[in-house]
């Protein structure tokens, strides 16, 4: 590998860490959203059941409707699948960042060019998955870019 390629490995490592944090954050958000929907649905369903037996039976159908809408949204939006996909992307980008880090420390070794090519192919595959499966949240991406680059700033 050339020194320029080694510098590219460093940049790719940092960007992989940014993506890892980004996808971890998205996975957490989808999981929390699903938990809120489940919790509210449980609360409303039990309230609906209680109101059926109490003095306000007209409330039960409305609460049941809200529960049905919440569950329909959760199923239609695929929150479970989204959370799993974001978690897998987080782990994959984290592994890629670690592999870039290893290569950066061993860029002079004989098989470094082959390892570099393999890492580039993995990054392309992950980028394709992220493009088709993940939202693009510029504000969240900027947050993770700032956090990760701050870790490597000389001022630390």
N, C-alpha and C positions, 0 to 999 in steps of 0.2 A: 504494500500500500504506500501511497505517497503521503507526505505530510498534509497536503491539501485534503486528501480523503480522510485522514485522521481527524482533521478539524471538522469535516462534514459529519463524521461519526459523533463527535461531541454535540454538535447542533441537533442532530437527529435524536440523540439520547435525551436531551433536554426537552425537545418537542414531544417525545414519547411519554415522558413523565407528565407533561402538561395534559396530554390526552388521557393518561391513566387517571389523573385526579378528576378531570372533567367527567369521564364516564362513571367513576365512583360516585360523584356528586349526583349525576342523573339517576343512577341505580337507587341511591338513597331517596331521592325525591319521589320516584315512582313507587317505591316500597311504602313510604310514608303516606302517599296519596291513597294507596290501596288500603292501608291500615285505617285511615280516617274514614273511608267509605264503609269499610266493614264495621267499624265501631259505631258510626252513626246509624248504619242500617240495623245493627243489633239493638241499639237504643230505641230507635223508632219502631221496630217490629215488636219489641216488648211493650212499648208504650201503647201501640195499637192493640195488642192483645189485652192489656190492662184496661184500656178505654172501652173495649168491647164488653167487658164484664162490669164496667162502672156505669156511671150515669150519663156518659157522653158517647153513645155508640156511633154517632155521626162522624166522629173524629177518626175512627179506625180505618175506614176506606181511604181517607186522605193520607194517613201515615203509611198504609200499605202501598199506595201509589208512589209515594216518595221513595220508599225502600226499593220498589221495583225499578224505578228510574235510576237510582244510584247503582243498583246491580247491573242494569242494562248498560249504563255508561262504562262501568268497570270492565264488563265483558267485551263490549264493542271496541273500546280503546285498547284492549289487550294489555292492561297494566302489568299483569303477571309476566307475560312474555317480554314486555319492554324492560322490566326490572332485571330479568334473567339475562337478556341480551346485553344490557349496559354493564352488568356485573362481569360477564364474559369478556366484553371489550376492555374493561378496566384491568382485569387480570392479564389479558393478552398484551396490552400496551405496557403494563408494568414489567412483564417478562422481557418484552422487547427492549425496554429502557435498560434493564439489567444486562442484557446481552450486548447492547451497544456500549455500555460502561465497560464490560469485560474486554470487548474488542478495542476500545479506546486505550486501555492499559496494555494491550498486546498487539498493537497495530503493526509492529515490525516483524511478527512471526510469519513463517512461510505460508501458512494457509489463510492468512488474514484477508486476502482478496476474495477467496471463496466464501468465507464467513460473512464478509461485507455484502456480497451479492445475495446470499441467503437472507440476510437481515432486510435488505431492500425489498426482496420479494415478499417477505412476511408483512412488512409495512404496507405494501401495495394491497395485499389481501385484506388486511385490517381496515385500511382506508376505504376499500370498496364496501365492506360490511357496514362501516360507520356511515357512509354516504347514504346507503339504502335503508338502514335500520334506526339511525339516531337523528334527533333533531339538531339543528344548528342554533345554539344559543350564544350569540356573540358576547353578551355581557358575562355569562358564566365562563366562557372560554378565556376572556380577558382576565377574569379573576384568577383562574388557574395559571395563566401565563405569567401574571405578576407574581404570584406566590412561588412558582417554581424558579423563575429567573432570579427572584430575591434570594433564594437558597444558594445560588451560585455567584452572587455579586461579590466583588472583592471587598466590599465594606463590611461584610460579616466576619 
